[in-house]
């Protein structure tokens, strides 16, 4: 009786081999995470089944394949930082509005600082989301 893991790995081997070969030809790094995403997308596997299939294949035939690339690992932190800085920027703008309504001098640095911080956080967040979606920097 074949092992259930073997049944999950067998149809996935061709897809994994194709992706590894494509990465070699294109001279781009590939990770187990990106291989799992391909299996989920193309074969409509459950993420847990895709993880089992990729890990089984890679342990046997491609042990050099890393679990995550640096860019994949840092991505959630970049998104979180973009959100946090966006909230801080909105707070700076609100504080500047409050100072302006009270007719206190020097309220403009809060507007400018808030606008710059908000712009930078939006650009960082959008780039992180684009990289996650397309895999493009």
Buried (B, 14 or more C-beta within 10 A) or exposed (E): EEEEEEEBBEEBBEBBEEBBEEBEEEEEEBBBBBBBBBBBEEBEBEEEBBBBBBBBBBEEEBEEBBEEBEBBEEBEEBBEBBEEBBEBBBEBBEBBBEBBEEEEEEBEEBBEBBBEBBEBBBEBBEBBBEBBEEEEE
